[in-house]
Amino acid sequence: MSEKPYGLAATFDSAPAIYRAAKRVRDAGYKNWDVFTPFPVHGMDEAMGLSRSRVGAFVLVGGVIGFFTGMLLAWYMGAYDFPLIVSGMPYFSPIFPFPIAYELAILLGAFGAFFGMFITNFLPQHYHPIMNMDGWEQITDDAFALVIETGDPNYDPERTRALLEEIGAVKINEVES
Amino acid sequence: MDLAEQVTIQKPAILDQVRPAEMPRRPLVENDRNLNWMTEKVCGIVEEKTPKWWWYCFGSACFVAMFTVVGLTYLVATGVGVWGLRNPTNWGWAIVNFVFWIGIGHAGTLISAILCLLKQKWRTSINRAAEAMTIFAVVCAGLFPLFHTGRVWFAYWLFPLPSSQGNWPNFRSPLEWDVFAISTYLTVSLLFWYMGMIPDLATIRDRAKSKIRKFAYGILAMGWRGSNRHWSNYEMAYLMLAGLATPLVLSVHTIVSFDFAVANIPGWHSTIFPPYFVAGAIFSGFGMVLTLVLPLRAIYKLHDLITQYHIDCICKITLATGSMVGYAYLIEFFIAWYGANPLEGFAFVNRAFGPYAWAYWIMISCNVIIPQLFWFRKVRENTALVWIVAILVNVGMWFERFVIIVGTLANDFLPSSWDYFSPTVVDIFTFVGTFGVFSALFLLFIRFMPLIALAEVKAVSPRGDPHGSHHQ
């Protein structure tokens, strides 16, 4: 195969092993690498040196839009478009439509969280080069893999392989792109 | 000489050997099962050949569900009068059943959202099934108010959609708040349930042998690949959804209680309703969780995943919320007496000793007295007994809504219109049928979807701890 491989994959046999390995790879200064685990490993974000997820911003935007949509809805419909006196109550007040605004804030905030997760993760993506890895099917079962991409500025076929061996990889193989 | 110095001088040699007693937490996955065992166990349920009992159960569930279909068809063809609704009891069983089902849903959200925020790790092995329960319960609940509107083909008028009449829904009405609360609740529960399932659907996808299976689960798994960069966003989104679902679940039953509390009927017009309804909802929901989880655990031999510790925890929450409900019953009586409003006082005396006293005492014994058995460890460890208590909790909570709605409406302000409300055959069949609808949906769920949140259980199991001493 003449094409450059996607990366170098190292397999580990337990959560503590990959947790320690990730710290070493982070300290070695790699940037384009990732860890693949069957479940979210506690503390892995710090071990990889990831910054805080940006999903929260989507939730905030969704929630604020939802709240004001609810208020606007009640004002437009009850006080502007079709003013109707109901038991002598005012056409609009921020009190009575509060449950509506509250529920819409939650609804749109939840959409923000849900779609924010997909947007920040670039999902759905039904094919990815990592799926060419040997034993890929095991990842969602009980295998732990650490992949350093060839596109990483620090990547060097020998040195990277040596690092992966040193940090306790059980198996190392190249992933086709 | 201060105390610390005295201790260092006079310290007997034995103190060096004293170690604080170790109080290990009970492991959430017993018998030191490894990750692969969990995958095999949970995915095996979906992958095995459909068992015979499943077909029997599904067949009977569909048969019972037909009662609802026929009942509702008859109602649409005839009119809501077939439900035995008449002045002054215009809400009857329809709204009783609505509040009953919607309340059941609440435990699912409590387990998945509130217990997530409280970092109760034991929730992981039951949250998936409980969330499914929530969604199916809300589906059953929604049927009743929808058909109670009478002309169900105009039910979209409930939503603020532009129409040729030019008018809009009345946002001052708690019934309109309900529309928003229930539809938001259903939508958010679905999102939460589905998002939680994505990693587990990916597990099933990766194990699939047949092409069709791989394709179907592949589409549902959205190309999930277990990347930690994804887990990071995923966990944040999960936490955010939990943070949103918590105020949501509290608000939904609060708004349901506003349907009553905002009306000026004695016995309804009370500020205690929101917290009282929320506690009752969670109580009934946990009853339903036990009703569903105990048979599943026995059939699929999930004892290492849903351990005695889990059952203990559920029983204790049931006990706590049941006692809160009992407290609310007491306070209602106290306030009725202390408030010195004769109509209010009558409403409560009438509840306990009037024509519906039988329903009231069923409610008290099932909701307040029987759950007290959960104080005893012997009872909590007796699965059959726990299951029976859970069923009685469900019965009791249905009667609570019956007492509140029918018991109050049947004896309103005008004694000349008083009536003894009896349900019709259509009422009974439509309600019984919803258990069929619920069971059929739940059976489909356990057949096709991972019924335990696999990734989450793995993460809290002793082997999933990256700092643990397990392999060292």
Interface residues (C-beta under 8 A of the other chain):
Chain A: S14 A15 P16 A17 I18 Y19 A22 D34 V35 F36 T37 P38 F39 P40 V41 H42 G43 M44 D45 M48 L50 R52 S53 R54 V55 G56 V59 G63 G70 L73 A74 M77 G78 D81 F82 L84 V86 S87 M89 F96 P97 P99 I100 Y102 E103 L104 I106 L107 G109 A110 F111 G112 A113 F114 G116 M117 F118 T120 N121 L123 P124 Q125 H126 Y127 H128 I130 M131 W136 E137 Q138 I139 T140 D141 D142
Chain B: N34 L35 N36 T39 P160 G166 N167 W168 P169 N170 F171 R172 P174 E176 W177 F180 A181 T184 T187 V188 L191 F192 M195 P199 A202 T203 R205 D206 R207 G218 I219 M222 G223 W224 R225 G226 S227 N228 R229 H230 W231 S232 N233 Y234 E235 M236 A237 M240 L241 L244 A245 P247 L248 S251 I255 F258 L454 A455 E456 K458 A459 R463 G464 D465 P466 H467 G468 H470 H471 Q472
